[in-house]
Amino acid sequence: MTHIINLEEARKQTRQKSKKPFTADNELTALLKKAVSLKNLSAQQNKETITNLTALLQSKMSEIIIERNLISNEYFLCSIYISDLLSSIVNAKNIPKSWFAIDYIIENHTRNNPQIIKQGANACLLICTLFQGRAEIKMMTMKDYLSMGATLFHQFYSQTGAEIGYYMSQEFETMVEVTNECVRNL
C-alpha cells in the first residue's frame, strides 16, 4: 500500500522547525550569496591557475634553453614573453582578432599603431607553435609565417624601440622550436 504525502503539511512542518520564516526572498538571497562567493573563488582560482601556468611554461622553457646551451638574456626574455602570451590566450584576454597576418599589416598601414604590428607578430607566433594547421591556409606555409613573425617583431621594434621586439625578431625561429618542444613536453 502506498502512502500519500501531503505537501502542504510537510511545508508547514518545515516552516515551524526553521527559526527564520520561509520566503522565496530568503532562499534567493542565500543562493545569490553562495553564487557570488563561488564566482569569487572561481576567479581567484583562475588567476592562480594562469599564474601557475605562466610559471610552468617559463620553467619548462628555461629548462629547454639550458639543455640546448642557448643561455643568454635574449632567450630568457623571449621565453618570459612567450609564457605570458600563451597564458593570456588561455584566459581569453589576448585571442587574436584575425589569424591572417596580412590583416594586421593592412590595419597598421591605415592606423600606424605599433601595437597592431605586435598583435600580428603574436598571431604568427601562435600559428607557428599552437595552431600549425592554420599555417597552410590561403596559400601560406609555415616558412611564410616564420618569416612574417620575425619581420613583424622587427617592425614593432623599429616603431617602439622595445627590446623584446628586437630579440623576438632575431630569435623567432629558435623560440618557435623551444616553444613547440615545451608544449609537447607539458
N, C-alpha and C positions, 0 to 999 in steps of 0.2 A: 504494500500500500504506500502511496506517495504522500508526502507531507507538503502542504501548500504553505508557502511563506508569505505573510502579509508584509509587503514592502513598506507601507506607511507606518506600521507598528515598529518595524526594525529601525526606521529613520528616527522615530520619536525616542526610542531607547538609546540610540547613538547620541542624539542631541542631549539627552538628560545626563549621560555619562561624561560628556565633554564639559570643561569649565567654560569655554567660550561658546556662545550660541553659534550654531551652524548657519553660515550665509555663504552665498556664492562669492561675495566680495572677499571674505577671509581666505577662502580656498584659492581664489585667483591671485591674491596678494602673495600668499605663500608660494604658489607656483612661479610667479614672476620673480620673487626674490631668489628662489632656487635657480631659475633660468639665468638671471643676471650673474649670480655667483659662479655658475658653471661656465658662462661665457667668459668671465674674467679669468677663471682658472685656465680655460682653453687658450685664451690669448697669451697668458703668461707661459703656458707650456709650448705654444707655437714659437714664441720669442726664444725660449730656451732651446727648442729643437733647432731653430735656424742658427742660433749661436753655436750650438754643438756641431751642426753640420758644417758651418764655416771652419770651426777649429779642426774637425775631422779632415776636411778637404785640404786645409793648409798643412796639417801634419803629414798626410799621405803624399802630397805634392813635394813637400820638403824632403821627405824620405827618398823619393824618386830622384830628385835633384842631386842629393848627396850620393846616391848609388851610381848615378851617371857622371859624377865628378864635374858637375856644372855649377860649382859653388862660387857664386858672385851675387852682389846686391841685385843686379838686374833680374836674375831668375827668381830670387826670393820675393822681390817686389811684384813681379808678374804673377807669381803663384798666389800671393795675397789678393791681388786684384781679381784674378780669375775665381778664387774661392768665394769672394764677396759677390761676384756676378752670378755664379751658379746658385748660391744661397738665396739671392734676391729673386731668381727665377722660380725657385721652389715656393717662395712666399707670394708669388704672383705680383710682385711690385714692379718688376723690370722686364716683363714679357715684351718682345719686340712688336712694334706696330705693324711691321711688314717683315717678311722673310726674304725679300728681294733687295740686295744691296743697292741696286740702281735707284730704288725709290728714295733712299737716304741721300744719295749723291744729287739727285734732281731737287729734292727738298732743300738741301743745303745751298744749292745754286740760287734758289729764289729767296731764301731767308738768311743765308750767310751766318749760320749758328753752329759753332763747333760741337755742341752737344749732340746735334743731329748726326754729325760725322761719327762721333763716338758711339752712338746707338747703332749705326750701320756697321762699324767695326765689331761691336759686341755681337750683332746678329751673325756676322761672318764667323766669329769665334764659336758661337753656339752651333752653327751648322757644321762646322769642321769637327766639333767634339761630340755633341749630344745628338744632333739631328742630321747625320751624314746622308740619309736618304734624300733630303731636300737639296743636296748639292747637285743632283742630276736633273733638276727641273729647269725648264726654259733654256735648253742647250748649254747649260753651265756644267762645269766639272769641279771636283774637289780642288784641283790645282788653281782654278779661277778664283774660288773663294779664299784660298790661302793667299794668293796674290792681292786680291782686293782687301782682305782683312789687314794685311801688313801696310798696304798703301793708305787705307783709311786711318789707321792708327798714326801713321806718319803725318798725314794731313791734319789730324787732330793736334798732334804735337806742334806742327808749324803754326797753327792758328792760336794755340793757347800757351805753348811753352811748357806744358805739363810733362814732366819727365816720364811718367808711365806710358804716355803715348809713344815716346821715342823707344823705350825699352820693349814695349809690345810690338812695335813695328820691326825692330831689329831681330827679335827672338820669337816672332809669331809662329813659325813652323815648329820650332823646338817646343814651345809651350803647348801647342796643339797636341804634339806627341806625348808630352808629360801629362797633360790633362786626360787624354784618351787612356793612357796606362792607369792613371789614378782612378778613373771612373770604372774601368774594367776590374780593378782590384778591390773595389769597395765591397 
